[in-house]
Amino acid sequence: MNIRVVKNNHPSQKPVADQSLSFGHIFTDHMFLMNYEEGRGWFDPRIVPFGDLSLSPAAMVLHYGQEMFEGMKAYPGKNGEAYLFRPDMNAKRSNSSCDRLCIPRIPEEDFVQAVEALVDVDRDWIPTAPGTSLYIRPFIFATDPFLGVAPSRTYLFCIIASPSGAYYQSGLAPVKIWIEDEYVRAVRGGMGYIKAGGNYAVSLIAQVKAHDDGYSQVLWLDGVERRYIEEVGAMNIFFKINGTVLTPMLNGSILPGITRDSVLHLCRQMGLPTEERRISVDELIAAAKDGSLEEIFGTGTAAVVSPVGHLRYKDEVLTVGNAQIGPLTQKLYDTLTGIQWGLRDDPFGWRVTVPHRFG
Ligand SMILES: *Cc1c(COP(=O)(O)O)cnc(C)c1O
């Protein structure tokens, strides 16, 4: 793929203090764009100054939601290097999302090359304070100006990047989780296993409800029986019960997280027994009550590993591990971030150094 680069002649002021960065408000000087037309395929890959897009009000994405996205990060390495973490996995998952939504695929190597090119051009935007990183958001959406319900014949693939602060301002802090027993996020046969904007649109109402009650995240139950644990808002969920590491199996309605997969690899390497299976909310509550529930944590690119201190289910509030960070949670966080930041050995070959081509 031959990427054309139009440099931004009016670069923005970079944030001065990386420590005070929040999430998702500021964007780098450039963005990647590539168009698709039926009969022509993907064409004109380019990096251009970051700016507004022009779109017909009839663009199909605005009416029927044909859109998918990815989320990944670039980390600062030694001597101005930039690292990505398992970007091939994002490329594969992107295509699985495209398949489900009738969006044309992007060759995996082109997806990775596009991400690398944008990070390369904007590598000076990667923050360096502990815990900070450059969040990368690739997304594809339907652009045909047409009100009929059908797959669009034109699309835009766009990648933007946003310097982001440490997820936890003062170190790893346990979060409070609301187990949602009224609304559901996804069902098997639907699109719960892909990253699509629509999955977030349906989840907002429960998130608002949880926030109003002082809970930061929602834990979803299965869409049919509302009995089996699925995942948290934008994280997969893990439990350590009686020394075994448990996580819900990928059943078609759960998002196959790259952090989830990495954590399973690390746990197996540490010699811990792991199980991917159905876990009912009753089993979880029983384990919390009889003391066999040792730790709960969420996993996702944004937070990496997020300890859970409290769970609320109906009228019950359970405290997990004295609302402290468990030793396994902490160890997984240290190991994963160590690999991502190039501070530790990378036995699985997950870290990718962004090549210097444009930067
Ligand atoms: C992105 C996402 C995750 C986490 O996936 P990672 O690849 O680990 O970042 C989990 N659940 C949902 C619903 C997501 O959208």
The ligand as a MOL file (V3000), in Angstrom:
LIG
                    3D

  0  0  0     0  0            999 V3000
M  V30 BEGIN CTAB
M  V30 COUNTS 15 15 0 0 0
M  V30 BEGIN ATOM
M  V30 1 C -12.8160 -3.3140 23.2280 0
M  V30 2 C -13.6930 -4.0800 24.1330 0
M  V30 3 C -13.1610 -4.9610 25.1030 0
M  V30 4 C -11.6870 -5.1070 25.3580 0
M  V30 5 O -10.9490 -5.5480 24.2360 0
M  V30 6 P -9.3880 -5.2910 24.1760 0
M  V30 7 O -8.9980 -5.8470 22.8410 0
M  V30 8 O -8.7710 -6.0310 25.3030 0
M  V30 9 O -9.1870 -3.8300 24.2760 0
M  V30 10 C -14.0540 -5.6870 25.8690 0
M  V30 11 N -15.3910 -5.5560 25.7200 0
M  V30 12 C -15.9270 -4.7120 24.8180 0
M  V30 13 C -17.4020 -4.6170 24.6970 0
M  V30 14 C -15.0980 -3.9450 23.9930 0
M  V30 15 O -15.6400 -3.1030 23.1020 0
M  V30 END ATOM
M  V30 BEGIN BOND
M  V30 1 1 1 2
M  V30 2 1 2 3
M  V30 3 2 2 14
M  V30 4 1 3 4
M  V30 5 2 3 10
M  V30 6 1 4 5
M  V30 7 1 5 6
M  V30 8 2 6 7
M  V30 9 1 6 8
M  V30 10 1 6 9
M  V30 11 1 10 11
M  V30 12 2 11 12
M  V30 13 1 12 13
M  V30 14 1 12 14
M  V30 15 1 14 15
M  V30 END BOND
M  V30 END CTAB
M  END
